[in-house]
Amino acid sequence: LERSAGSFSYSSYHTLEEIYSWIDSFVTENADIVSKILIGKSFENRSILVLKFSTGGSQHRAIWIDAGIHSREWITHATGIWTAKQIVSEYGKDDILTNILNAMDIFLEIVSNPDGFAFTHSMNRLWRKNKSSRPGASCIGVDLNRNWRSGFGGNGSNDNPCSETYRGPYPHSEPEVAAIADFITAHGNVKALISIHSYSQMLMYPYGHSLEPVSDQEELYDLAKSAVQALYEVHGIKYIYGSISTTLYVASGITLDWAYDNGIKYAFSFELRDTGSYGFLLPASQIIPTAQETWMAIRTIMEHALNNPY
Amino acid sequence: QMNFTGDQVLRILAKNEKQLSLLRDLESLKPQKVDFWRGPARPSLPVDMRVPFSELKDVKAYLESHGLVYSIMIKDIQVLLNEEREAMAKSRR
């Protein structure tokens, strides 16, 4: 039976193989607007794939969205898949999205940590880090959201390889991080970055490594407020928002701080549902509602980036 | 597949910074045993902690002895994992 993205269940969780197979079908069926880019190989040599949504034109400004950097946060990959479908099905219908895509490209990395994600299916459903190992290191895995070259090694990360927030031996030591950083740096025109995590219902912007407000704090605060309101109006789910260090805790070597320090003003991270009963084991029945509300917030951020070129 | 039968997730509402640091201490007291799903951040935010079945008694005694108020968010992780796996198999069928 010919696989098709149409028969794919967007309201279920899937294995890495199923997601990669869906990506191939999805790209084939939407070749006019979507393409697949291989940006690198993981530590265990799995492909690191990015979907590119583009209506043509060269040197478009771009938006980067990633999910799944912490592998046990399955709702983030599922939200990324649903978001991909939403983009292709709403282009040409939703004026805001159509305007965004007519002027900007969107890069969507659904599985940022393929080795860790595969491991959550095969061995340990609650695995968070990647699967890198080094001689002398007593434990496996680096927290990919502590390995970035911005505030690397500061408070809110750990130099113990057995810690869940182990930063790694040096910045961008992890291929999964280096692949994103190199891709965005080479592109040179990414104007917004959205990193999707779970759980605790927060929308945050830099800095994580410092309590100092960023120079664009006011604009980012107002934009986060609008995005959280747009999210709330879908299913009544409340988010808190603010800078990472003042809303959650000090964390160093994180994606957002690297993005902001590398000129990407609109840098946000989502902490999706759970509302407090399931944690990382959010039932599949909540995938669609979570993705629907998240989409409205993501679209708000993208629209702001479109209308406020810099 | 690792089995999490009997493992629980406790939700703790720390009243102040002192109680938060008591929770942080727990991570070093029980290395690689206690898994923070929501780490100790600030008194206004809950802390969610996965505790292996074998450590439950000790950890609950530690929390109670320090006046840390907790509730059981997930009574048995493996039950949820089995449901999740069954839902995936069903969807695949």
Chai-1 contact restraints between the chains, C-beta under 6 A:
chainA,res_idxA,chainB,res_idxB,connection_type,confidence,min_distance_angstrom,max_distance_angstrom,comment,restraint_id
A,S9,B,S91,contact,1.0,0.0,6.0,A-B,restraint_1
A,S12,B,S91,contact,1.0,0.0,6.0,A-B,restraint_2
A,Y13,B,M88,contact,1.0,0.0,6.0,A-B,restraint_3
A,N124,B,M2,contact,1.0,0.0,6.0,A-B,restraint_4
A,R125,B,L81,contact,1.0,0.0,6.0,A-B,restraint_5
A,C162,B,Q32,contact,1.0,0.0,6.0,A-B,restraint_6
A,S200,B,R38,contact,1.0,0.0,6.0,A-B,restraint_7
A,L248,B,A41,contact,1.0,0.0,6.0,A-B,restraint_8
A,Y249,B,A41,contact,1.0,0.0,6.0,A-B,restraint_9
A,G279,B,V9,contact,1.0,0.0,6.0,A-B,restraint_10
A,G279,B,W37,contact,1.0,0.0,6.0,A-B,restraint_11
A,G279,B,D48,contact,1.0,0.0,6.0,A-B,restraint_12
A,L281,B,L80,contact,1.0,0.0,6.0,A-B,restraint_13
A,A284,B,A87,contact,1.0,0.0,6.0,A-B,restraint_14
